[in-house]
Amino acid sequence: MKVKITNIIIATILLLSVNIKADEKVETVEIGEIYYEKLLTSWSSIFPDRNRNAAGPKFFNFALKQSLIIDDFIEYNKLYCAVSGSLIDPGETPDLVKIYEEETNRLICGEYYKCCLPCSCDLMKYAKTRKVNFTFDEIDFELNVLTIKDPCQKENFPIQVNRNYFCKENKLDKDQVFTVDGDLVIGLLHNAAECTDKQIMSIASNEMTGRYCEFRNNQPIDEVKGGMGDIFIQMAN
């Protein structure tokens, strides 16, 4: 009898736990939907010419200026692709990716919200991550941002991207984008920490982030097709 009662209690606890997680998921999606609509209504002010190609940095800077609490800032940064600049529907499942840390060259693993698979491949090859301290509601937080080198002096700056969104003459325009030690911040790496062996194996064994990305990232730049293709790569390489 005691065993049956114990089993009933355990089952009840598990059901409550599942319901709590489900409620949290629903609440997160609802918050995401509110911010998604905010991004849509703010589109013309963020992108006056409506060109969002490779414009993840503009979204990141927009979110940073919204006077948010940390949780909402993180939700904002799940709604756009840092590589392509495309919006992402609330509640999408991120990819587990590995990115080299700029200062230490350690592999950092985290979650990346993408519009399409090639963006995860391009991010792993051409971006770096940095730890940066931010203050939200008078509380300090350390987050892993995604960065690329300053593209403003490139002679082959891609014509599909509005250079004036990022640059003022030959320097990054800090009124429009967020920078760290001269690097351009393009987005946020979520739930980031130094990679474990298990995570590295998981990324490598995944058909997309493993085999497909290995093929794509070993192609000559002028042969890369799909996703943003050479648009982001020209900026980041």
C-alpha positions as CSV (number, residue, x, y, z in Angstrom):
1,M,0.0,0.0,0.0
2,K,2.8,2.4,0.9
3,V,4.5,1.6,-2.4
4,K,1.3,2.5,-4.3
5,I,0.9,5.8,-2.4
6,T,4.5,6.7,-3.1
7,N,4.1,6.0,-6.8
8,I,1.0,8.1,-6.9
9,I,2.9,11.0,-5.2
10,I,5.8,10.7,-7.6
11,A,3.5,10.6,-10.6
12,T,1.7,13.7,-9.4
13,I,4.9,15.6,-8.9
14,L,6.1,14.7,-12.4
15,L,2.7,15.8,-13.9
16,L,3.0,19.1,-12.1
17,S,6.5,19.5,-13.3
18,V,5.5,18.9,-16.9
19,N,2.6,21.4,-16.6
20,I,4.9,24.0,-15.1
21,K,7.4,23.6,-18.0
22,A,4.5,23.7,-20.5
23,D,3.2,26.9,-18.9
24,E,6.6,28.5,-19.0
25,K,6.9,27.6,-22.7
26,V,3.5,29.1,-23.5
27,E,4.4,32.2,-21.5
28,T,7.7,32.6,-23.3
29,V,6.1,32.2,-26.7
30,E,3.4,34.8,-25.8
31,I,6.1,37.3,-24.7
32,G,8.0,36.5,-28.0
33,E,4.8,37.2,-30.0
34,I,4.5,40.7,-28.4
35,Y,8.1,41.5,-29.2
36,Y,7.8,40.0,-32.7
37,E,4.9,42.5,-33.3
38,K,7.1,45.3,-31.9
39,L,9.8,44.5,-34.4
40,L,7.3,44.4,-37.2
41,T,5.8,47.8,-36.3
42,S,9.3,49.2,-35.8
43,W,10.7,47.8,-39.1
44,S,10.7,51.1,-41.0
45,S,12.5,52.9,-38.2
46,I,15.1,50.2,-37.9
47,F,15.5,49.8,-41.7
48,P,14.4,53.0,-43.5
49,D,15.0,51.4,-46.9
50,R,13.5,48.1,-45.6
51,N,16.8,46.2,-46.4
52,R,17.5,43.8,-43.5
53,N,20.3,41.8,-45.3
54,A,22.9,40.7,-42.8
55,A,21.5,43.3,-40.4
56,G,21.5,41.3,-37.2
57,P,23.6,44.1,-35.6
58,K,20.7,46.5,-36.1
59,F,18.3,44.2,-34.2
60,F,20.7,43.7,-31.4
61,N,21.2,47.4,-30.9
62,F,17.5,48.1,-31.2
63,A,16.8,45.5,-28.4
64,L,19.5,47.0,-26.2
65,K,17.9,50.4,-26.4
66,Q,14.4,49.2,-25.2
67,S,15.1,49.5,-21.5
68,L,14.2,45.9,-20.9
69,I,14.8,43.5,-18.0
70,I,17.3,40.7,-18.8
71,D,14.7,38.0,-19.6
72,D,12.9,40.1,-22.1
73,F,16.2,41.2,-23.7
74,I,17.1,37.6,-24.2
75,E,13.7,36.9,-25.7
76,Y,14.1,39.8,-28.2
77,N,17.4,38.2,-29.3
78,K,15.7,34.9,-30.2
79,L,13.5,36.6,-32.9
80,Y,16.1,37.4,-35.6
81,C,18.9,35.7,-37.3
82,A,22.2,37.3,-36.6
83,V,23.6,36.2,-39.9
84,S,20.8,36.9,-42.4
85,G,18.8,39.6,-40.6
86,S,15.6,37.6,-41.1
87,L,12.9,37.6,-38.4
88,I,12.3,34.2,-36.6
89,D,8.9,33.1,-35.4
90,P,8.5,32.9,-31.5
91,G,9.1,29.4,-30.1
92,E,11.5,28.1,-32.8
93,T,14.0,25.5,-31.8
94,P,17.7,26.7,-31.8
95,D,20.7,24.9,-33.1
96,L,23.5,23.8,-30.8
97,V,26.6,25.4,-32.2
98,K,30.3,25.8,-31.3
99,I,32.1,29.2,-31.6
100,Y,35.6,30.2,-30.8
101,E,36.0,32.7,-28.0
102,E,37.9,35.8,-29.2
103,E,40.1,36.3,-26.2
104,T,41.0,32.7,-25.4
105,N,40.4,30.7,-28.6
106,R,38.4,28.2,-26.4
107,L,35.4,26.5,-28.0
108,I,32.2,27.9,-26.5
109,C,28.9,26.0,-27.1
110,G,25.5,27.6,-27.0
111,E,22.1,27.9,-28.7
112,Y,21.7,29.9,-31.9
113,Y,18.3,30.9,-33.4
114,K,18.5,30.8,-37.1
115,C,16.2,31.4,-40.1
116,C,17.8,28.5,-42.1
117,L,20.5,25.9,-41.6
118,P,23.3,27.5,-43.6
119,C,23.3,30.5,-41.2
120,S,24.5,28.1,-38.4
121,C,27.3,26.9,-40.6
122,D,28.4,30.4,-41.5
123,L,28.2,31.5,-37.9
124,M,30.5,28.7,-36.7
125,K,33.1,29.4,-39.3
126,Y,33.1,33.2,-39.5
127,A,32.0,34.6,-36.1
128,K,33.6,34.7,-32.7
129,T,32.1,35.1,-29.2
130,R,33.0,37.4,-26.4
131,K,31.8,37.8,-22.8
132,V,30.4,41.2,-22.2
133,N,28.9,42.8,-19.1
134,F,25.5,44.4,-19.4
135,T,23.3,46.2,-16.9
136,F,19.5,45.6,-16.8
137,D,17.3,47.1,-14.2
138,E,20.5,48.1,-12.2
139,I,21.7,44.5,-12.1
140,D,24.9,43.4,-13.9
141,F,24.8,40.3,-16.2
142,E,27.5,38.6,-18.3
143,L,26.4,37.5,-21.7
144,N,28.1,35.9,-24.7
145,V,27.7,38.1,-27.7
146,L,28.5,37.1,-31.3
147,T,31.0,39.2,-33.2
148,I,32.7,39.7,-36.5
149,K,35.6,42.0,-37.4
150,D,34.9,45.6,-38.4
151,P,33.8,45.4,-42.0
152,C,33.8,49.1,-42.7
153,Q,37.1,49.3,-44.5
154,K,36.5,46.3,-46.7
155,E,36.8,47.0,-50.4
156,N,34.4,44.1,-51.2
157,F,31.7,45.2,-48.8
158,P,28.6,43.3,-50.3
159,I,26.4,45.6,-52.3
160,Q,23.3,43.7,-51.1
161,V,23.9,45.1,-47.6
162,N,23.2,48.7,-46.7
163,R,26.6,49.8,-45.5
164,N,25.2,53.0,-43.9
165,Y,23.5,50.8,-41.3
166,F,26.9,49.8,-39.9
167,C,29.4,52.4,-40.9
168,K,30.1,56.1,-40.7
169,E,32.8,56.8,-43.3
170,N,35.3,54.0,-42.6
171,K,34.5,53.3,-39.0
172,L,31.7,51.5,-37.2
173,D,28.8,53.8,-36.4
174,K,28.3,53.4,-32.6
175,D,25.0,55.2,-32.7
176,Q,23.6,52.4,-34.9
177,V,25.4,49.3,-33.8
178,F,27.0,47.9,-30.6
179,T,30.8,47.3,-30.6
180,V,33.3,45.5,-28.4
181,D,37.0,46.4,-28.7
182,G,36.4,47.4,-32.3
183,D,34.4,44.3,-33.3
184,L,30.9,44.4,-34.5
185,V,28.3,42.6,-32.3
186,I,25.8,40.8,-34.6
187,G,23.7,38.9,-32.0
188,L,23.6,36.8,-28.8
189,L,24.8,33.3,-28.1
190,H,22.2,31.8,-25.7
191,N,23.0,29.5,-22.7
192,A,26.7,29.7,-23.6
193,A,29.5,27.9,-21.8
194,E,32.8,26.2,-22.6
195,C,32.0,23.2,-24.8
196,T,31.9,19.7,-23.2
197,D,33.0,16.6,-25.1
198,K,29.4,15.5,-25.3
199,Q,28.3,18.8,-26.9
200,I,31.1,18.7,-29.5
201,M,30.1,15.1,-30.3
202,S,26.5,16.1,-30.6
203,I,27.2,18.9,-33.0
204,A,29.5,16.7,-35.1
205,S,27.1,13.8,-35.2
206,N,24.1,16.0,-36.2
207,E,23.4,15.5,-39.9
208,M,23.1,19.3,-40.4
209,T,25.5,21.0,-38.0
210,G,27.9,18.1,-38.5
211,R,28.1,16.7,-42.0
212,Y,26.3,19.4,-43.9
213,C,28.2,22.3,-42.2
214,E,31.5,20.5,-42.8
215,F,30.8,20.3,-46.5
216,R,29.6,23.9,-46.7
217,N,32.5,25.3,-44.7
218,N,35.1,23.5,-46.7
219,Q,33.9,25.0,-50.0
220,P,35.7,27.9,-51.6
221,I,34.0,31.2,-50.8
222,D,33.0,31.9,-54.4
223,E,31.2,28.5,-54.6
224,V,29.1,28.9,-51.4
225,K,25.4,29.0,-52.2
226,G,22.3,28.9,-50.1
227,G,21.2,31.0,-47.1
228,M,22.8,34.4,-47.2
229,G,25.7,32.8,-49.2
230,D,28.5,35.1,-49.8
231,I,26.7,38.2,-48.5
232,F,27.4,37.6,-44.8
233,I,30.6,35.8,-45.6
234,Q,32.0,38.8,-47.5
235,M,31.2,41.0,-44.5
236,A,32.7,38.6,-41.9
237,N,35.6,37.1,-43.7
